[in-house]
Amino acid sequence: MTDRALVDMAFAMLERSYVPYSHFPVGAALLCEDGTVYTGCNVENAAYGSTICAERTALVKAVSEGRKRFAAIAIAGRSEDYCWPCGACRQMLYEFAPELTVLVARADGQFVKLPLGELLPHGFGPANLD
């Protein structure tokens, strides 16, 4: 799977977002090490704390289907800036894939690629509990 194809899958999820409060749709596409892709969108709730981000939607779908090894995630939004994952998403992704490649896109389709470790330096994960 190319980076562009993964980003395009994330953009396709924008239409499925449920964002009546923020009006800020986000789509994600999570690539498993075996090539399987799980997609997600953000789903808001009137009780704001119950809202789930696109990245965590894709991750929870994948884990619930038995996947726990991931290679890359693409995150897309409709803003002029890149659609960076929030802290909670960074932490959830780090739990399973500290070496994950992250592709963040902006509305014009341009994207940047960087390791999760740059977004969450000195991350806390399962190894810290040994």
C-alpha positions in Angstrom: 0.0 0.0 0.0 1.4 3.4 -0.9 1.3 6.4 1.4 -1.0 8.2 -1.0 -3.5 5.3 -1.1 -3.6 5.2 2.7 -4.1 9.0 2.9 -6.9 8.8 0.3 -8.6 6.1 2.4 -8.5 8.5 5.4 -10.0 11.3 3.2 -12.8 9.0 2.2 -13.8 8.7 5.8 -14.5 12.4 6.2 -18.0 11.9 4.8 -18.8 9.4 7.6 -17.8 11.7 10.4 -20.6 12.7 12.9 -19.6 16.2 13.9 -22.7 18.3 14.7 -20.8 20.3 17.4 -17.3 21.0 16.1 -18.0 20.7 12.4 -14.5 19.4 12.1 -14.5 16.0 10.3 -11.5 13.7 10.6 -10.8 10.5 8.9 -8.2 7.8 9.6 -6.8 4.7 7.9 -4.7 2.3 10.0 -2.5 -0.1 8.1 -1.8 -3.4 9.9 1.6 -5.1 9.4 -0.2 -7.8 7.3 -1.6 -5.2 4.9 -5.1 -5.1 6.3 -6.5 -1.5 6.6 -9.1 -0.4 9.2 -10.7 3.0 8.8 -12.4 5.3 11.2 -14.0 8.7 11.6 -14.6 10.9 14.5 -18.0 10.5 16.3 -19.0 13.4 18.5 -21.5 13.3 21.4 -23.5 16.0 23.2 -21.5 14.9 26.3 -18.2 16.0 24.8 -16.0 13.7 26.8 -17.8 10.7 25.1 -16.6 11.8 21.7 -14.1 9.4 20.0 -11.5 10.5 17.5 -11.1 8.9 14.0 -7.7 7.4 15.0 -9.1 5.7 18.0 -12.1 4.5 16.1 -9.8 2.8 13.6 -7.6 1.4 16.3 -10.5 0.0 18.4 -12.0 -1.6 15.3 -8.7 -3.3 14.5 -8.0 -4.5 18.0 -11.6 -5.8 18.3 -10.9 -7.9 15.2 -7.7 -9.4 16.7 -5.1 -7.1 15.1 -2.4 -5.7 17.3 0.5 -5.0 15.0 0.5 -1.8 12.9 2.7 -0.2 10.4 1.2 3.2 9.6 -1.8 5.5 10.1 -3.1 8.3 7.9 -5.1 11.1 9.4 -7.0 13.6 7.2 -9.1 16.7 7.8 -10.5 19.7 6.0 -8.3 22.4 7.6 -5.5 24.4 6.0 -3.1 22.9 8.6 -2.1 19.3 8.9 -4.5 17.2 10.9 -2.4 16.3 13.9 -3.6 13.5 16.3 -4.6 14.6 19.8 -2.6 13.4 22.9 -5.1 10.7 23.7 -4.8 9.2 20.2 -1.0 9.4 20.3 -1.0 7.5 23.6 -3.4 4.8 22.4 -1.4 4.3 19.2 1.8 4.1 21.2 0.4 1.3 23.3 0.5 -1.0 20.2 3.0 0.6 17.9 5.7 2.8 19.3 7.5 2.7 15.9 4.3 3.6 13.9 4.6 5.8 10.8 2.2 8.7 10.9 0.9 10.5 7.8 -0.9 13.7 8.5 -2.8 15.4 5.7 -4.4 18.8 5.2 -7.4 19.7 3.1 -5.5 20.2 -0.2 -4.3 16.6 0.0 -0.7 17.4 0.9 0.7 15.3 3.7 3.8 14.8 5.9 5.2 11.6 7.2 6.9 11.1 10.5 7.4 8.5 13.2 5.0 8.5 16.2 8.1 8.9 18.5 8.4 12.5 17.2 4.8 13.2 18.1 5.1 11.5 21.5 8.7 11.6 22.7 9.5 9.6 25.7 6.2 7.8 25.4 4.8 5.6 28.2 3.9 2.1 27.2 3.7 -1.6 28.3 7.5 -1.8 28.6 7.5 0.9 31.3 5.4 -1.4 33.5 8.0 -4.2 33.6 
